[in-house]
Amino acid sequence: MAAVATCGAGAGGTESMAAATSKSNVTSFQRRGPRARGTDSGGPRLVSIAGTRPSVRNGQLLVSTGLPALDQLLGGGLAVGTVLLVEEDKYSIYSPLLFKYFLAEGIINGHTLLVASAKEDPADILQELPAPLLDDSCKKEFDEDVCNKKPESDIKMKIAWRYQLSPKMEVGPVTSSRFGHYYDVSKRIPRELIETSKWHGFFLPEKMSSADKVECCSLTPGYMKLLHFIQNIIYEEGFDGSNPQKKQRNILRIGIQSLGLPLWGDDVCCSENCDSSHSLSKFLYILRGLLRTSLSACIITMPTHLIQNKAIIARVTNLSDTVVALESFVGSERETNPLYKDYHGLIHIRQIPRLNNLICDESDVKDLAFKLKRKLFTIEAEWTVRERDREKGLSFVVGSPSNDRHGRCTTLI
């Protein structure tokens, strides 16, 4: 079972945790538990963790994917203890953005990162994270003296920047309704934030050696080493709960880039009848088991368009909790289609989790168009596909905001 928002602290840390959370930080989704022994007043059963909030549906603890529009599509955010699978677009132009948004959101909120890749050094990935975008939706309680001296536009930018980088935001509880941040893809995150953040890197070429031998025939050496690395971080740093974190509770964000490539020692992308098809399945099965009992969330990008065996794709989808696919117009007929002239691709919500159930939930929104602007990656409109198999092509209808299932236009960012 995944970590839920009603999880309580251990007996030894009840008093310190209750003292760290004031009464004003108790949301309507948190129940007050019985008074702890030796304390004067009762406190909430859950200590708020920076960058998290409970789900309005089931109380599940959520984290932001780094893209508020995607959070909304997934039911409020990515549930802690689950796996988000991103099916890469054909030329891997836009899928790395979702991957970096997820990591950048962890940096801003002070979460611990674990970045794994077989083709790119994790340190280089962190250097390319987008910078938080300045906006005027932040709190206005910083430097009132500065506000009186600066022009109004400069005031909002100054307040927003200081609010984004304030230590209070990284370690304090989330009390506002605002969830997630916006990022400027044209700028890089300040190096100071990366240097002060806590992260772990797994670069497969550095972890592998010629003397490595496969002990388990159903897992490739690359998958085995990555699982051991993730397991050690989870258990040694107390994300599993058996060895609770001493200072404060935190979230572990795990990002795995381009899983399934031949660089991982896997051949699911090389042949239809591959020998290591069960290796990928077993890796995802074990990984999801580790996440279910820990304060961690994982995003995996996978080039599913290269996998020739459709049965493997179905198996990977079933072993993931949330599945999102990106379809780029680059190199396709839709690139010159006037129906898509204002967009760069489609984003498909394949699957969203129905936690604590045996079947997956079905999203009301299936296909949306996205666009990469100068600064923002936006999800702007919902497209309803009609009669895909028509001989003369595809037919799309975009209407005004309503509950009509045959055509809606929803501005999400």
C-alpha positions in Angstrom: 0.0 0.0 0.0 1.3 3.4 -0.8 2.2 6.0 1.8 -1.0 7.8 2.7 -1.6 11.2 4.2 -2.9 9.8 7.4 0.4 8.1 8.3 1.5 8.9 11.8 4.9 9.5 13.2 6.7 7.0 15.4 6.2 7.0 19.1 9.6 8.5 19.8 9.2 11.5 17.5 5.5 12.4 18.3 6.3 15.3 20.7 8.9 16.9 18.4 6.7 16.5 15.4 3.7 18.0 17.1 5.7 20.9 18.2 6.9 21.6 14.7 3.4 22.0 13.4 1.3 24.8 14.6 -2.5 24.8 14.8 -2.8 27.1 11.8 -1.2 24.5 9.6 -4.0 22.0 10.1 -6.0 21.6 6.9 -9.6 20.4 6.6 -8.2 17.1 5.5 -6.3 16.4 8.6 -7.9 15.0 11.7 -6.7 15.8 15.2 -5.5 12.7 17.0 -5.4 12.0 20.7 -3.2 14.1 22.9 0.3 12.8 23.2 1.5 12.0 26.7 3.5 14.8 28.2 2.0 17.5 25.8 -0.4 20.2 26.8 -2.5 20.2 23.6 -3.3 17.7 20.9 -1.8 18.2 17.4 -2.5 16.9 13.9 -1.6 13.3 13.1 0.4 14.3 10.1 3.3 16.8 9.9 3.1 18.7 6.7 6.0 18.1 4.3 7.1 20.9 2.0 5.8 20.4 -1.5 3.0 18.0 -0.5 -0.7 18.0 0.1 -3.4 15.4 0.8 -5.7 14.4 -2.0 -9.3 15.6 -1.7 -10.4 12.1 -3.0 -8.8 9.7 -0.6 -6.3 11.6 1.6 -3.4 10.2 -0.4 -0.2 12.3 0.0 0.5 14.1 -3.3 3.5 15.8 -4.8 3.6 18.1 -7.8 5.0 16.9 -11.1 6.4 20.4 -11.7 3.7 21.1 -14.3 0.5 22.4 -12.6 -1.7 21.5 -15.6 -0.5 17.9 -15.5 -1.2 17.9 -11.8 -4.8 18.8 -12.5 -5.1 16.1 -15.1 -3.8 13.5 -12.7 -6.3 14.4 -10.0 -4.3 16.9 -8.0 -0.7 15.6 -8.3 1.4 12.5 -8.3 0.7 10.2 -5.4 3.6 9.4 -3.1 4.5 5.7 -3.5 3.6 5.5 -7.1 5.3 5.4 -10.5 4.7 7.9 -13.3 5.6 6.5 -16.7 6.2 9.0 -19.5 6.2 7.5 -23.0 8.8 9.5 -24.9 8.0 11.3 -28.1 9.7 10.0 -31.2 12.7 12.3 -31.2 12.8 12.9 -27.4 12.3 16.6 -27.7 9.6 17.2 -25.2 9.7 14.2 -22.8 13.0 15.4 -21.2 11.1 18.6 -20.2 8.6 16.7 -18.0 11.5 14.8 -16.5 13.3 18.0 -15.6 10.2 19.7 -14.4 9.8 16.9 -11.9 13.4 17.2 -10.6 13.2 21.1 -10.5 10.1 20.9 -8.4 12.0 18.7 -5.9 14.9 21.2 -5.8 12.6 24.1 -5.1 10.8 22.2 -2.3 14.0 20.8 -0.7 13.2 17.2 -1.6 15.9 14.6 -1.9 16.6 13.6 -5.5 17.8 10.4 -7.0 18.6 10.7 -10.7 19.5 7.6 -12.8 20.5 7.5 -16.4 22.5 5.3 -18.8 23.3 7.9 -21.4 23.7 11.2 -19.5 25.6 12.1 -16.4 23.0 13.0 -13.6 25.2 16.0 -12.7 24.8 17.4 -16.2 21.0 16.8 -16.1 20.7 18.9 -12.9 22.6 21.7 -14.5 20.0 21.9 -17.2 17.0 22.1 -15.0 14.7 25.1 -15.8 14.6 28.1 -13.4 11.5 28.9 -11.4 9.3 31.5 -13.3 8.6 34.7 -11.5 4.9 35.4 -11.0 2.6 37.6 -8.9 0.7 34.8 -7.1 3.1 34.6 -4.2 2.8 35.9 -0.7 3.3 39.6 -0.1 4.9 39.5 3.3 8.5 40.0 2.3 10.4 43.3 2.5 7.6 45.9 2.6 10.2 48.6 2.6 11.6 47.4 -0.7 8.0 47.4 -2.1 7.6 51.1 -1.4 10.7 52.0 -3.3 10.5 49.8 -6.4 8.0 50.1 -9.3 5.0 47.9 -9.1 6.2 45.4 -11.8 9.6 45.2 -10.2 8.0 44.7 -6.8 6.0 41.6 -7.9 9.1 40.1 -9.5 11.2 40.7 -6.4 8.7 39.3 -4.0 8.1 36.2 -6.2 11.8 35.5 -6.5 12.5 35.8 -2.8 9.4 33.7 -2.1 10.6 31.0 -4.5 14.1 30.8 -2.9 13.1 31.4 0.7 14.2 28.6 3.0 10.8 28.7 4.7 9.3 27.3 1.5 11.8 24.5 1.3 11.4 23.3 4.9 8.0 24.6 6.1 4.6 23.2 5.6 2.4 24.1 2.6 -0.5 26.2 3.9 -1.7 27.9 0.7 -3.9 26.5 -2.0 -1.2 27.0 -4.5 0.5 23.8 -5.5 3.4 23.4 -7.8 5.5 26.0 -9.5 6.0 27.4 -13.0 9.4 27.3 -14.7 11.2 29.2 -17.4 12.7 26.8 -19.9 14.8 29.6 -21.4 16.8 29.9 -18.1 18.7 27.5 -15.9 18.1 27.0 -12.2 20.6 28.9 -10.0 23.7 26.8 -9.3 23.4 27.8 -5.6 20.2 25.9 -5.3 21.7 22.8 -6.8 24.8 23.0 -4.5 22.6 23.3 -1.4 20.2 20.5 -2.4 20.6 16.9 -1.6 20.8 14.5 -4.5 22.1 11.1 -5.5 23.3 10.2 -9.0 23.3 6.9 -10.7 25.3 6.9 -14.0 25.3 3.4 -15.3 28.7 3.5 -17.2 30.4 4.5 -13.9 28.6 1.8 -11.9 29.4 -1.1 -14.3 32.6 -2.9 -14.6 33.8 -5.8 -16.8 34.1 -8.1 -13.9 30.3 -7.9 -13.1 28.4 -11.1 -13.4 24.7 -11.7 -13.5 23.6 -13.5 -10.4 19.9 -13.5 -11.3 19.1 -14.6 -14.8 15.9 -12.6 -14.9 17.5 -9.2 -14.4 20.2 -7.5 -16.4 23.2 -6.2 -14.4 22.2 -2.6 -15.0 18.7 -3.2 -13.5 20.2 -5.1 -10.6 22.6 -2.3 -9.7 20.0 0.4 -10.0 17.6 -1.5 -7.7 20.3 -2.0 -5.1 21.2 1.7 -5.3 17.5 2.8 -4.9 17.0 0.3 -2.1 20.0 1.5 -0.2 19.0 5.1 -0.4 15.5 4.4 0.8 16.5 2.3 3.8 19.7 4.2 4.8 18.1 7.6 4.8 14.8 6.6 6.4 12.4 7.0 3.6 10.9 3.5 4.3 9.9 4.4 7.8 11.8 1.6 9.5 14.6 4.0 10.3 12.7 7.3 10.6 14.4 10.5 9.4 15.8 12.3 12.4 15.6 16.0 11.6 12.4 16.2 9.5 10.3 14.1 7.2 11.2 14.6 3.5 10.3 13.1 0.1 12.6 11.2 -2.2 12.0 12.0 -5.9 13.4 9.3 -8.2 13.9 10.1 -11.8 15.0 7.3 -14.3 15.8 8.4 -17.8 15.1 6.4 -20.9 14.6 3.0 -19.2 14.7 0.1 -21.6 17.4 1.4 -24.0 20.1 -1.1 -25.0 22.5 0.9 -22.8 20.8 -0.7 -19.8 21.7 -4.1 -21.2 18.1 -4.7 -22.3 17.1 -5.7 -25.8 13.3 -4.9 -25.7 14.0 -2.2 -28.3 16.2 -4.4 -30.6 14.0 -7.4 -31.4 10.4 -8.5 -31.1 11.3 -11.8 -29.5 13.8 -10.4 -27.0 15.4 -12.5 -24.3 15.2 -9.9 -21.5 11.6 -8.9 -21.8 10.9 -10.3 -18.3 13.9 -8.4 -16.9 12.1 -5.1 -17.5 8.9 -6.4 -16.1 10.5 -7.7 -12.9 12.5 -4.5 -12.4 9.2 -2.4 -12.5 7.5 -4.9 -10.2 10.3 -4.8 -7.6 10.6 -1.0 -7.9 6.9 -0.5 -7.3 7.1 -2.7 -4.2 9.9 -0.5 -2.9 7.9 2.7 -3.5 4.7 1.4 -2.0 6.2 1.4 1.5 8.3 4.5 1.3 8.0 8.3 1.2 9.1 8.4 -2.5 7.7 9.1 -5.9 9.2 8.1 -9.2 9.1 9.3 -12.8 10.4 7.1 -15.6 10.8 8.0 -19.3 10.7 5.2 -21.7 11.0 5.1 -25.6 7.9 2.8 -26.0 7.8 3.7 -29.7 11.0 1.6 -30.1 9.6 -1.5 -28.5 8.4 -3.8 -31.2 6.5 -6.3 -29.1 3.2 -4.7 -28.1 2.7 -7.3 -25.3 5.7 -5.8 -23.5 4.2 -2.3 -23.7 0.9 -3.6 -22.2 2.9 -5.3 -19.4 4.9 -2.1 -18.7 1.6 -0.1 -18.6 0.1 -2.5 -16.1 3.1 -2.3 -13.8 3.0 1.5 -13.8 0.5 3.5 -11.8 0.2 6.6 -14.0 1.0 6.6 -17.7 1.3 9.7 -19.9 2.3 9.6 -23.5 3.7 12.5 -25.6 3.1 12.6 -29.3 5.2 15.1 -31.3 4.2 16.5 -34.6 7.8 16.7 -35.8 8.3 14.6 -38.8 4.7 13.6 -39.2 1.8 14.7 -41.4 0.3 16.6 -38.6 3.2 19.0 -38.6 1.7 20.6 -41.8 -1.9 20.0 -40.9 -3.7 23.3 -40.3 -5.7 21.8 -37.5 -2.5 21.6 -35.5 -0.8 24.7 -36.6 -0.9 26.3 -33.1 0.5 23.2 -31.3 3.6 21.1 -31.2 2.0 17.8 -30.1 -0.5 15.8 -28.2 -0.4 14.5 -24.7 -2.3 11.4 -23.9 -3.4 10.4 -20.4 -3.2 6.6 -20.8 -3.8 5.7 -17.2 -4.2 7.2 -13.7 -4.1 5.2 -10.5 -7.1 4.2 -8.5 -5.3 3.6 -5.3 -6.2 0.7 -3.0 -8.2 -0.9 -5.8 -7.5 -3.7 -8.2 -8.3 -1.7 -11.4 -7.0 1.6 -12.7 -9.1 4.7 -12.9 -10.2 6.2 -16.2 -9.6 9.9 -16.8 -12.3 12.0 -18.3 -9.7 13.8 -20.3 -7.8 11.6 -22.8 -6.0 13.8 -25.4 -4.8 17.3 -25.0 -2.6 19.5 -27.2 0.6 21.0 -25.9 2.9 23.8 -27.1 6.4 24.8 -26.2 6.5 28.6 -26.0 9.6 30.7 -25.4 9.4 30.2 -21.7 6.6 27.8 -20.9 5.6 24.3 -21.8 1.8 24.7 -21.9 -1.2 22.3 -22.1 -3.8 24.6 -23.6 -6.7 22.7 -25.1 -8.6 19.5 -25.0 -9.0 17.7 -28.3 -11.8 15.2 -28.8 -10.9 12.7 -31.5 -13.8 11.6 -33.7 -13.8 8.6 -36.0 -10.1 8.1 -36.1 -10.4 5.4 -38.8 -12.0 7.5 -41.4 -10.5 7.1 -44.8 -10.0 10.9 -45.3 -8.2 11.5 -42.1 -8.9 12.7 -38.6 -11.7 15.0 -37.5 -11.3 17.2 -34.4 -13.8 19.5 -32.7 -12.9 22.2 -30.2 -15.7 23.9 -28.4 -16.4 26.3 -25.6 -15.8 25.3 -21.9 -18.6 23.0 -20.9 -19.4 19.5 -19.8 -20.0 18.4 -23.4 -18.0 15.2 -24.0 -17.9 15.8 -27.7 -15.8 19.0 -27.6 -14.2 21.1 -24.9 -11.6 23.8 -24.8 -9.9 24.2 -21.4 -7.1 26.6 -20.7 -5.0 24.9 -18.0 -1.9 27.1 -17.7 
